[in-house]
Amino acid sequence: MNFIKGSQYTRNDIWKSYHPDSGEKPKGGNWDTGYVVEGDDLIAFLNIDSAGRTGHDFANAYDSEKEEVTWFGKPNTHSSQPTFKKIINKELKLHFFARWNSKNTKFIYLGVGQLISFEDGFPIPDDKHTIKLTLSLSSANQTIGIEGVVDSGVDKTPSFAKKIPMLVNRYERDPNKRIQCIERYGYKCQICNFSFSDTYGELGNEFCHVHHIEPLGEVGGELNIDPVKDLIPVCANCHAMLHRKSPALKPDELKTLLKKN
């Protein structure tokens, strides 16, 4: 199953991906819990900094710089159980979805997880224990890339070109901060008011670029970014024009240019 990293999905959206001809997702059952297995896929729904529907408040975590997740099983689960045996033996493809607010019905797709380590008997509230897993996230799937566009993440070199090795600083984009920015401002370009959904209909729903007003390389990474003050939704054209100058134009500067022309 192919999901786009950084995009938002409801449980019902994901369920329909596996059951395209079955209508709406039934209420209850494993699809409304922390994880569910569909064939050779495991779909994990992480609540981060927020208790889930069942009231369990596990210390799930996402490290956007290391591209790692810390994930906890349901109460009293351990590595000897069939599902976790399959995870440890790499028999399941692990899809991770996360939200930072349990009232939000949409989860952000973080990617495919690869097990780094696990710990049985990890203590959780009510004198119970569970399994704790640390996993790295693959970037092989499509993503909402640095400039807000879909990026396959596959390094392809044209037959007529040659590859030149380069060293760069890699600053991860925290998908939760991108979503917080969009929740504050919406998907309309904050410079020219262009709307992808108004122009392209359903195809353009819930799409825009998100611009870092101060480039990450200048502020040293993602950790101190304020999603309301430091990020701004923009259309593809305005985003390109902001970066026509180095350092990039400020949004107000581009707005002024627009008014002059």
C-alpha positions as MATLAB code, in Angstrom:
seq = 'MNFIKGSQYTRNDIWKSYHPDSGEKPKGGNWDTGYVVEGDDLIAFLNIDSAGRTGHDFANAYDSEKEEVTWFGKPNTHSSQPTFKKIINKELKLHFFARWNSKNTKFIYLGVGQLISFEDGFPIPDDKHTIKLTLSLSSANQTIGIEGVVDSGVDKTPSFAKKIPMLVNRYERDPNKRIQCIERYGYKCQICNFSFSDTYGELGNEFCHVHHIEPLGEVGGELNIDPVKDLIPVCANCHAMLHRKSPALKPDELKTLLKKN';
ca = [
       0.000    0.000    0.000;
       1.412    3.409   -0.955;
       0.833    6.432    1.273;
       2.410    9.870    0.876;
       4.716   10.801    3.713;
       3.642   14.029    5.406;
       0.049   13.787    4.142;
      -2.973   13.469    6.428;
      -5.356   10.499    6.517;
      -8.338    9.546    8.662;
      -8.733    5.976    9.847;
     -11.559    5.696    7.326;
      -9.278    6.892    4.483;
      -6.724    4.237    5.352;
      -9.355    1.523    5.796;
     -10.734    2.291    2.325;
      -7.252    1.837    0.873;
      -7.386   -1.783    2.019;
     -11.134   -2.274    1.434;
     -11.966   -0.117   -1.616;
     -15.289   -1.824   -2.339;
     -16.597   -2.114    1.209;
     -18.014    1.329    1.919;
     -17.371    3.060    5.237;
     -15.207    1.616    7.991;
     -17.247   -0.316   10.580;
     -17.254    1.158   14.067;
     -15.246   -0.579   16.761;
     -12.752   -3.386   16.386;
      -8.976   -3.191   15.915;
      -9.261   -0.363   13.378;
     -10.252    1.935   16.250;
      -7.317    0.920   18.458;
      -3.577    1.626   18.396;
      -2.716   -0.723   15.556;
      -4.208   -3.238   13.183;
      -2.814   -5.887   10.830;
      -4.005   -6.130    7.224;
      -2.340   -8.994    5.370;
       1.413   -8.309    5.492;
       0.940   -4.703    6.633;
       0.693   -3.344   10.159;
      -0.907    0.089   10.482;
       0.053    1.897   13.704;
      -1.910    4.909   14.956;
       0.265    6.924   17.348;
      -1.072    9.521   19.750;
       1.847   11.769   20.704;
       1.603   14.047   23.765;
      -2.073   13.109   23.916;
      -4.113   10.246   25.363;
      -5.932    8.016   22.880;
      -9.627    7.164   22.644;
      -9.235    4.334   25.183;
      -7.602    6.702   27.686;
      -4.141    5.123   27.355;
      -1.432    7.771   27.361;
       1.740    6.072   26.169;
       4.981    8.011   25.714;
       4.967    7.579   21.941;
       7.474    9.952   20.354;
       8.656   11.124   16.954;
      12.172   12.526   16.451;
      12.065   14.551   13.237;
      15.854   15.023   13.130;
      16.770   11.360   13.544;
      13.661   10.182   11.681;
      12.863    7.722   14.467;
       9.726    6.780   16.372;
       9.323    5.349   19.851;
       6.230    3.167   19.888;
       4.500    1.185   22.620;
       2.311   -1.881   22.199;
      -1.068   -2.347   23.816;
      -1.069   -3.170   27.552;
       0.504   -6.549   28.409;
       1.911   -7.149   24.921;
       5.404   -8.642   24.519;
       7.849   -9.954   21.933;
       6.663  -13.573   22.191;
       3.219  -12.746   20.815;
       2.579  -13.540   17.118;
       2.278   -9.937   15.871;
       5.504   -8.804   17.513;
       7.334  -11.946   16.457;
       6.467  -11.005   12.884;
       7.700   -7.441   13.473;
      10.997   -8.679   14.894;
      11.395  -11.183   12.043;
      10.615   -8.427    9.498;
       7.561  -10.264    8.185;
       5.329   -7.173    8.370;
       5.555   -3.795    6.641;
       5.038   -1.192    9.364;
       3.100    1.960    8.411;
       3.201    4.727   11.033;
       0.557    7.427   11.335;
       0.628   10.040   14.115;
      -1.405   12.880   15.568;
      -0.583   15.339   18.336;
      -4.193   15.992   19.317;
      -6.551   13.089   19.966;
      -9.540   15.257   18.946;
      -8.115   15.515   15.438;
      -9.522   12.723   13.256;
      -6.603   12.988   10.837;
      -3.220   11.356   11.264;
       0.018   12.392    9.543;
       1.765    9.592    7.663;
       5.329    9.324    9.023;
       6.537    6.505    6.780;
       7.562    2.849    6.938;
       9.317    1.739   10.099;
      12.370   -0.495   10.435;
      12.997   -1.995   13.879;
      16.106   -0.745   15.678;
      15.503   -2.205   19.146;
      12.789   -3.415   21.513;
      12.330   -3.812   25.240;
       9.888   -6.165   26.942;
       8.264   -5.452   30.291;
       8.266   -1.674   29.999;
       6.155   -0.262   32.890;
       3.015    1.708   32.065;
       0.213    3.064   34.332;
      -2.077    0.774   36.374;
       0.826   -1.586   37.209;
       0.841   -2.974   33.677;
       3.669   -3.589   31.250;
       4.114   -3.536   27.500;
       6.691   -3.728   24.749;
       8.626   -0.592   23.779;
      10.020   -0.357   20.247;
      12.400    2.093   18.593;
      12.196    2.263   14.809;
      13.785    4.234   11.995;
      11.573    5.642    9.269;
      12.217    4.917    5.639;
      12.244    7.783    3.138;
      11.727    5.448    0.173;
       8.040    6.289   -0.156;
       6.636    9.438   -1.705;
       6.798   12.442    0.570;
       5.574   15.982    0.785;
       9.070   17.272    0.132;
      11.079   20.264    1.299;
       9.174   22.702   -0.893;
       5.777   21.155   -0.164;
       5.631   19.104   -3.348;
       5.456   15.349   -3.772;
       8.941   13.850   -3.843;
       9.523   10.143   -4.437;
      12.690   10.181   -2.362;
      14.408    8.015   -4.964;
      17.832    9.183   -6.086;
      17.776    8.915   -9.866;
      20.536   10.097  -12.174;
      19.688   10.624  -15.877;
      21.681    8.538  -18.332;
      23.264   11.693  -19.775;
      24.432   13.044  -16.401;
      27.114   12.117  -13.920;
      26.849   11.955  -10.171;
      28.930   14.363   -8.084;
      29.343   13.572   -4.365;
      28.274   16.430   -2.054;
      28.176   17.018    1.694;
      25.176   19.019    2.938;
      23.474   19.806    6.212;
      20.234   17.864    6.428;
      17.407   19.626    8.275;
      14.279   17.590    8.751;
      10.829   19.109    8.370;
       8.601   18.295   11.329;
       5.233   17.336    9.787;
       3.360   18.340   12.922;
       4.635   21.916   12.648;
       3.597   22.028    8.995;
       0.094   20.908    9.996;
      -0.074   23.456   12.846;
       0.790   26.192   10.354;
      -1.961   25.064    7.977;
      -4.488   24.747   10.809;
      -3.778   28.386   11.686;
      -3.781   29.885    8.180;
      -5.535   27.362    5.945;
      -4.406   26.140    2.512;
      -4.721   29.506    0.688;
      -1.514   31.285   -0.321;
      -0.854   34.025    2.204;
       0.864   36.184   -0.418;
      -1.417   36.147   -3.475;
      -4.517   34.330   -2.073;
      -4.273   31.546   -4.667;
      -6.251   28.420   -3.689;
      -5.383   25.044   -5.190;
      -8.836   23.661   -4.339;
     -10.677   26.633   -5.872;
      -8.660   26.263   -9.075;
      -8.288   22.498   -9.414;
     -11.281   21.232   -7.459;
     -10.931   17.959   -5.581;
      -7.443   17.399   -6.999;
      -6.221   20.500   -5.181;
      -7.900   19.798   -1.833;
      -5.665   20.201    1.206;
      -2.587   21.090   -0.832;
      -0.155   23.979   -0.575;
       3.526   24.653    0.009;
       4.761   25.712    3.439;
       7.599   28.236    3.427;
      10.160   28.679    6.205;
      10.430   32.461    6.543;
      13.933   32.052    7.968;
      15.733   29.213    6.112;
      16.448   26.239    8.366;
      20.125   26.401    7.527;
      20.279   29.888    9.027;
      18.472   29.066   12.271;
      20.226   25.732   12.796;
      17.364   23.319   12.240;
      13.745   22.645   13.096;
      13.796   22.537   16.896;
      13.012   26.194   17.637;
      10.583   26.806   14.778;
       7.280   28.437   15.759;
       4.712   27.083   13.257;
       2.620   30.276   13.420;
       5.381   32.911   13.385;
       8.049   31.163   11.312;
       6.015   29.236    8.706;
       3.593   30.463    6.049;
       1.407   28.652    3.451;
       2.204   29.745   -0.095;
       1.416   28.669   -3.644;
       4.067   27.150   -5.911;
       4.591   30.390   -7.863;
       5.066   32.579   -4.807;
       7.321   29.982   -3.237;
       9.550   29.971   -6.299;
       9.661   33.787   -6.366;
      10.587   33.967   -2.665;
      13.634   31.860   -3.449;
      14.665   33.830   -6.550;
      16.809   35.940   -4.231;
      19.495   34.849   -1.820;
      18.789   35.217    1.001;
      15.142   34.545    0.240;
      12.691   37.439    0.074;
      10.445   37.993    3.063;
       6.723   37.411    2.386;
       5.910   41.113    2.897;
       8.548   42.073    0.343;
       6.943   39.797   -2.250;
       3.495   41.188   -1.415;
       4.813   44.688   -2.095;
       6.205   43.578   -5.476;
       2.840   42.068   -6.373;
       1.045   45.334   -5.613;
       3.430   47.265   -7.863;
       2.773   45.020  -10.878;
];
